[in-house]
Amino acid sequence: MLRKIRDLRKAVAAMKEMMKEVVITGPKQYEIREVPVPKPGDGEVLIQMKAAGVCGSDVHLFLGENPNAVFPRVPGHENAGVVVAVGKDVKKIKPGDHVVVDLVVACGECPQCKSGRRNVCRTVKARGSAIDGGWREYFAVPEHEVFLLPEDMPFRDAALIEPFAIGGHCTTRAGVKGGESVLVLGSGTIGAVILQTLKDKGCRVICADINDDSLARAKGYGADAIVNTKNENLKEAVQKFTDGAGVDVIFDSACYPGSLTAVLEQGIPANGATIVPMGFCTAKESLTQAMINTRELSIIGTRMSSGQFEPTVEKFAQHKFQLEGMVSHYIPFSQVEKVFENIMNPPKDLKKMVIVFED
């Protein structure tokens, strides 16, 4: 409690009338603008940002690779900070609370929302893409879109909660059970998140990628087998891993053109397997009904997350996941231009970036 009071006093004392925000104005264009600090409206809380993850979707937005992008846009949906003010009718969240912010903005009234699937709301918007996100010093959000953090959780760790919530959601969608054999194609950030979520559930996991460093990290996170598909045949590796049976579940987090067709090759999925494509690649795939129905495969869609923030916060508090090695670059907000430099000219060791807001 004393720490929360100190944090609140510090945050309130540091509040300014003006703040800085990052705005992507078009493909490969951005500005750092000075704008008034917003005031929380009815039912809203004002957050002083402390850490914001840089997601692949932020990269796609900046590079002009998001066909649905509307500019100008403040990016960022992996957001953690401290509440410094609340609006009228806020019931549970208080100034001084440490919070993480949902990426999903939903209506709350449609059948999907009422059934607990806010991520597929009829008017769903993703924070940082369809509406402005958290790459700014302060922003106001509805109370129901923030989740409490333990006071002792570092904000730079909390910025990873949203990706791990996605891992919880997609594995829940797939109905994964302990003891099942699983292939994770792609060992970047989301692949590493899915791997750790699967190991927490008690699965046997084989990870495939073309990057030796990413595969070494996957091995360190508990992968039972790894395969570099530049040098090794994926089907042969899966057959060896499963004694010829094929895997029970496949997560395609590589999401390159043709990747979904590739993982459906005879001998990779077991009969009755579940396949979860993780991305939004628009390239046409060479699928046929026979490829699916002769083996009674299930292809399960997944988007963002729903109902996963609170259990993910709890798992973080219990230190269920290995966070070391997930982030390669912590970048001060005062040097945010380095984020864009790294996007345009990625360092060899780049894995994931997190923007850290200075006090």
C-alpha positions as CSV (number, residue, x, y, z in Angstrom):
1,M,0.0,0.0,0.0
2,L,2.8,2.4,0.9
3,R,4.4,1.7,-2.5
4,K,1.1,2.4,-4.3
5,I,0.8,5.7,-2.4
6,R,4.4,6.7,-3.3
7,D,3.8,5.7,-7.0
8,L,0.6,7.8,-7.1
9,R,2.1,10.8,-5.5
10,K,5.1,10.6,-7.9
11,A,2.8,10.2,-10.9
12,V,0.5,13.0,-10.0
13,A,3.4,15.3,-9.3
14,A,4.9,14.5,-12.7
15,M,1.6,15.1,-14.6
16,K,1.8,17.9,-17.2
17,E,-0.8,19.7,-19.2
18,M,0.9,18.5,-22.4
19,M,2.3,15.1,-23.4
20,K,4.1,13.5,-26.2
21,E,2.6,10.8,-28.5
22,V,3.8,8.8,-31.4
23,V,1.7,9.0,-34.5
24,I,2.1,6.9,-37.7
25,T,0.9,9.3,-40.4
26,G,1.3,6.9,-43.3
27,P,3.4,4.0,-44.6
28,K,7.0,4.4,-43.2
29,Q,6.1,7.9,-41.8
30,Y,5.7,9.0,-38.2
31,E,5.7,12.1,-36.1
32,I,6.2,12.7,-32.4
33,R,3.4,15.2,-31.5
34,E,2.8,17.3,-28.4
35,V,-0.8,17.3,-27.4
36,P,-2.9,18.0,-24.3
37,V,-3.1,15.3,-21.6
38,P,-6.6,13.8,-21.9
39,K,-9.1,13.9,-19.1
40,P,-11.0,10.7,-18.2
41,G,-14.6,10.7,-19.3
42,D,-17.5,9.0,-17.5
43,G,-16.5,5.4,-16.7
44,E,-12.9,5.9,-17.9
45,V,-9.5,5.8,-16.2
46,L,-6.5,7.9,-17.1
47,I,-3.3,5.9,-17.3
48,Q,0.3,7.1,-17.2
49,M,2.1,4.7,-19.5
50,K,5.1,2.8,-18.1
51,A,5.8,0.1,-20.7
52,A,4.5,-0.8,-24.2
53,G,5.4,-3.8,-26.3
54,V,6.2,-3.5,-30.0
55,C,4.1,-6.2,-31.7
56,G,4.4,-7.5,-35.3
57,S,1.1,-5.7,-36.0
58,D,2.7,-2.4,-35.1
59,V,5.5,-3.2,-37.6
60,H,2.9,-4.1,-40.3
61,L,1.1,-0.8,-39.6
62,F,4.3,1.3,-39.9
63,L,5.4,-0.5,-43.1
64,G,2.0,-0.1,-44.7
65,E,1.3,-3.8,-44.7
66,N,-2.1,-3.6,-42.9
67,P,-4.8,-3.3,-45.7
68,N,-7.3,-2.1,-43.1
69,A,-5.1,0.6,-41.6
70,V,-6.5,4.2,-41.2
71,F,-3.9,7.0,-40.7
72,P,-3.0,8.9,-38.7
73,R,-2.8,6.3,-35.9
74,V,-1.1,6.0,-32.4
75,P,0.1,2.4,-32.4
76,G,0.5,0.1,-29.4
77,H,-1.8,-2.6,-27.8
78,E,0.6,-4.2,-25.3
79,N,0.2,-1.5,-22.6
80,A,1.0,-1.3,-18.9
81,G,0.9,1.7,-16.6
82,V,-0.4,3.3,-13.4
83,V,-3.8,5.0,-13.0
84,V,-3.5,8.6,-12.1
85,A,-7.1,9.8,-12.4
86,V,-10.6,8.3,-12.7
87,G,-13.8,9.6,-14.2
88,K,-17.4,9.6,-12.9
89,D,-19.0,6.2,-12.2
90,V,-15.7,4.3,-12.1
91,K,-16.4,1.5,-9.5
92,K,-13.4,-0.6,-8.9
93,I,-10.2,0.9,-10.3
94,K,-8.5,3.6,-8.1
95,P,-5.8,6.1,-8.7
96,G,-2.5,4.4,-7.9
97,D,-3.5,1.0,-9.3
98,H,-1.1,-0.7,-11.6
99,V,-2.9,-2.0,-14.7
100,V,-2.6,-3.7,-18.0
101,V,-4.9,-2.7,-20.9
102,D,-7.0,-5.0,-23.1
103,L,-6.4,-4.7,-26.9
104,V,-10.0,-5.5,-27.7
105,V,-12.5,-2.7,-27.9
106,A,-16.0,-4.1,-28.2
107,C,-19.7,-2.9,-28.0
108,G,-20.7,-5.1,-25.1
109,E,-24.2,-5.5,-26.5
110,C,-24.1,-7.9,-29.5
111,P,-24.7,-11.7,-29.1
112,Q,-21.0,-12.4,-29.4
113,C,-20.1,-9.9,-26.6
114,K,-22.9,-11.3,-24.4
115,S,-21.6,-14.8,-24.9
116,G,-18.2,-13.8,-23.7
117,R,-16.5,-13.6,-27.1
118,R,-15.7,-9.9,-27.2
119,N,-12.8,-10.5,-29.6
120,V,-15.3,-11.3,-32.4
121,C,-17.8,-8.5,-31.5
122,R,-19.7,-7.3,-34.5
123,T,-18.0,-4.0,-34.3
124,V,-14.7,-5.1,-32.7
125,K,-11.7,-2.8,-32.9
126,A,-8.1,-3.6,-32.1
127,R,-6.4,-0.9,-30.0
128,G,-3.4,0.5,-31.8
129,S,-4.8,-0.4,-35.2
130,A,-8.5,0.6,-35.6
131,I,-8.3,3.1,-32.7
132,D,-5.4,4.8,-31.1
133,G,-3.1,2.8,-28.8
134,G,-0.6,3.3,-26.1
135,W,2.5,4.8,-27.6
136,R,1.9,8.0,-25.7
137,E,2.6,9.3,-22.2
138,Y,-1.0,9.2,-21.0
139,F,-4.3,7.8,-22.4
140,A,-7.8,7.3,-21.1
141,V,-9.7,4.0,-21.5
142,P,-12.9,2.5,-20.2
143,E,-12.6,0.9,-16.7
144,H,-13.8,-2.5,-18.0
145,E,-10.8,-2.6,-20.4
146,V,-8.1,-2.6,-17.8
147,F,-7.0,-5.3,-15.4
148,L,-5.2,-5.0,-12.1
149,L,-1.6,-6.0,-11.7
150,P,0.3,-6.9,-8.5
151,E,2.2,-3.9,-7.2
152,D,5.5,-5.7,-7.3
153,M,5.2,-6.8,-11.0
154,P,7.7,-4.9,-13.2
155,F,5.9,-2.9,-15.9
156,R,8.4,-4.1,-18.5
157,D,7.2,-7.7,-17.7
158,A,3.6,-6.6,-17.7
159,A,3.9,-5.4,-21.3
160,L,4.2,-9.1,-22.2
161,I,0.9,-10.1,-20.7
162,E,-1.1,-9.3,-23.8
163,P,0.9,-11.7,-26.0
164,F,0.7,-14.4,-23.4
165,A,-3.1,-13.8,-23.2
166,I,-3.1,-14.6,-27.0
167,G,-1.3,-17.8,-26.2
168,G,-3.9,-18.7,-23.6
169,H,-6.7,-17.9,-26.0
170,C,-5.5,-19.9,-29.0
171,T,-4.6,-23.0,-27.0
172,T,-8.0,-22.8,-25.4
173,R,-9.6,-22.5,-28.8
174,A,-7.7,-25.6,-29.9
175,G,-8.9,-27.6,-26.9
176,V,-5.3,-28.7,-26.1
177,K,-4.9,-31.4,-23.5
178,G,-1.9,-32.4,-21.4
179,G,0.1,-35.3,-23.0
180,E,-0.8,-34.3,-26.6
181,S,1.9,-33.9,-29.2
182,V,2.0,-30.4,-30.8
183,L,3.9,-28.8,-33.6
184,V,4.6,-25.0,-33.4
185,L,5.6,-23.7,-36.8
186,G,7.5,-20.4,-36.2
187,S,9.5,-19.7,-33.1
188,G,9.3,-15.9,-33.0
189,T,7.5,-14.0,-30.1
190,I,4.1,-15.7,-30.5
191,G,5.6,-19.1,-31.2
192,A,7.7,-18.8,-28.0
193,V,4.5,-17.7,-26.1
194,I,2.5,-20.7,-27.5
195,L,5.3,-23.1,-26.7
196,Q,5.5,-21.9,-23.0
197,T,1.7,-22.1,-22.7
198,L,1.7,-25.6,-24.1
199,K,4.4,-26.8,-21.7
200,D,2.4,-25.3,-18.8
201,K,-0.4,-27.5,-20.0
202,G,1.8,-30.6,-20.1
203,C,2.2,-31.1,-23.8
204,R,5.0,-32.5,-25.8
205,V,6.1,-29.9,-28.3
206,I,8.2,-29.8,-31.4
207,C,9.2,-26.4,-32.7
208,A,10.1,-25.6,-36.3
209,D,11.8,-22.4,-37.7
210,I,14.6,-21.3,-40.0
211,N,16.5,-19.3,-37.4
212,D,18.9,-21.2,-35.2
213,D,18.9,-18.6,-32.5
214,S,15.1,-18.7,-32.2
215,L,15.2,-22.5,-32.1
216,A,17.9,-22.4,-29.3
217,R,15.6,-20.1,-27.3
218,A,12.7,-22.5,-27.9
219,K,14.8,-25.4,-26.6
220,G,15.6,-23.3,-23.5
221,Y,11.9,-22.7,-23.0
222,G,11.2,-26.4,-22.9
223,A,10.7,-27.6,-26.5
224,D,11.0,-31.4,-26.6
225,A,12.4,-31.2,-30.1
226,I,13.4,-28.5,-32.6
227,V,13.9,-28.6,-36.4
228,N,15.4,-26.1,-38.7
229,T,13.4,-26.4,-41.9
230,K,16.1,-24.8,-43.9
231,N,18.2,-27.9,-43.5
232,E,15.8,-30.6,-42.3
233,N,12.6,-32.1,-43.6
234,L,9.6,-31.2,-41.4
235,K,7.6,-34.3,-42.2
236,E,10.5,-36.6,-41.3
237,A,11.2,-34.7,-38.1
238,V,7.5,-34.9,-37.1
239,Q,7.3,-38.6,-37.9
240,K,10.4,-39.3,-35.8
241,F,9.0,-37.2,-32.9
242,T,5.7,-39.0,-32.9
243,D,6.8,-42.5,-33.8
244,G,5.0,-42.2,-37.2
245,A,1.7,-41.1,-35.8
246,G,1.7,-37.3,-36.7
247,V,1.0,-34.5,-34.2
248,D,-2.3,-34.0,-32.5
249,V,-2.3,-30.2,-32.8
250,I,-0.5,-27.7,-35.0
251,F,-0.1,-24.0,-34.4
252,D,1.0,-22.1,-37.5
253,S,2.6,-18.9,-36.1
254,A,4.9,-18.6,-39.2
255,C,2.0,-17.5,-41.3
256,Y,3.8,-17.2,-44.6
257,P,2.1,-17.7,-48.0
258,G,1.5,-21.4,-48.3
259,S,2.3,-22.3,-44.7
260,L,-1.2,-23.7,-43.9
261,T,-1.1,-26.0,-46.9
262,A,2.5,-27.1,-45.9
263,V,1.5,-28.2,-42.4
264,L,-1.4,-30.3,-43.9
265,E,1.0,-32.6,-45.7
266,Q,0.2,-36.2,-45.1
267,G,2.3,-37.4,-42.2
268,I,2.5,-34.1,-40.3
269,P,-1.0,-34.0,-38.7
270,A,-2.4,-37.1,-37.2
271,N,-5.8,-38.2,-38.3
272,G,-8.3,-36.1,-36.4
273,A,-5.7,-33.4,-35.6
274,T,-6.5,-29.7,-35.0
275,I,-4.7,-27.0,-36.9
276,V,-4.7,-23.4,-35.8
277,P,-3.5,-20.7,-38.2
278,M,-2.4,-17.7,-36.2
279,G,-2.0,-14.9,-38.8
280,F,-3.9,-13.0,-41.4
281,C,-2.0,-13.9,-44.5
282,T,-4.2,-13.1,-47.5
283,A,-2.4,-15.3,-50.0
284,K,-4.5,-18.1,-51.4
285,E,-3.8,-21.6,-50.1
286,S,-4.0,-24.9,-52.1
287,L,-6.5,-26.6,-49.9
288,T,-9.2,-29.1,-50.9
289,Q,-12.1,-30.5,-48.9
290,A,-10.5,-34.0,-49.4
291,M,-7.3,-32.9,-47.6
292,I,-9.4,-32.0,-44.6
293,N,-12.2,-34.5,-44.6
294,T,-10.4,-37.7,-45.4
295,R,-8.5,-37.3,-42.1
296,E,-11.3,-35.4,-40.3
297,L,-9.0,-32.5,-39.5
298,S,-10.3,-29.4,-37.7
299,I,-9.1,-26.0,-38.7
300,I,-9.8,-23.5,-35.9
301,G,-9.7,-19.8,-36.3
302,T,-8.4,-17.5,-33.5
303,R,-8.3,-13.8,-33.1
304,M,-6.8,-11.7,-30.3
305,S,-8.0,-13.0,-27.0
306,S,-11.1,-13.1,-24.7
307,G,-11.2,-13.8,-21.0
308,Q,-7.5,-14.4,-20.8
309,F,-6.0,-11.3,-19.2
310,E,-6.9,-12.1,-15.5
311,P,-5.6,-15.8,-15.7
312,T,-2.5,-14.6,-17.5
313,V,-1.8,-12.0,-14.9
314,E,-2.1,-14.7,-12.2
315,K,0.3,-17.0,-14.1
316,F,2.8,-14.1,-14.4
317,A,2.5,-13.5,-10.6
318,Q,3.2,-17.2,-10.1
319,H,6.2,-17.0,-12.4
320,K,4.8,-19.8,-14.6
321,F,6.6,-18.4,-17.7
322,Q,10.2,-17.7,-18.6
323,L,10.4,-14.0,-19.6
324,E,14.2,-13.8,-19.8
325,G,15.1,-13.8,-23.5
326,M,11.7,-12.8,-24.7
327,V,12.7,-9.1,-25.2
328,S,16.0,-8.2,-26.9
329,H,15.7,-4.4,-26.9
330,Y,14.3,-2.1,-24.2
331,I,14.0,1.4,-25.6
332,P,13.3,4.6,-23.7
333,F,10.3,6.6,-24.9
334,S,12.6,9.6,-25.2
335,Q,14.5,7.6,-27.9
336,V,11.4,6.0,-29.6
337,E,12.9,6.8,-33.0
338,K,15.1,3.8,-32.5
339,V,12.0,1.6,-32.7
340,F,11.5,2.7,-36.3
341,E,15.2,2.5,-37.1
342,N,15.2,-1.1,-35.9
343,I,12.1,-1.9,-38.0
344,M,13.7,-0.5,-41.1
345,N,17.1,-2.0,-40.4
346,P,16.7,-4.9,-38.0
347,P,19.7,-5.7,-35.8
348,K,20.8,-9.3,-36.1
349,D,19.8,-10.0,-32.5
350,L,16.4,-8.4,-32.7
351,K,13.6,-10.5,-31.2
352,K,11.2,-8.1,-29.5
353,M,11.2,-4.5,-28.4
354,V,9.6,-2.9,-25.4
355,I,9.2,0.9,-25.0
356,V,9.9,2.0,-21.5
357,F,8.5,5.3,-20.3
358,E,10.7,7.2,-18.0
359,D,9.4,8.8,-14.8
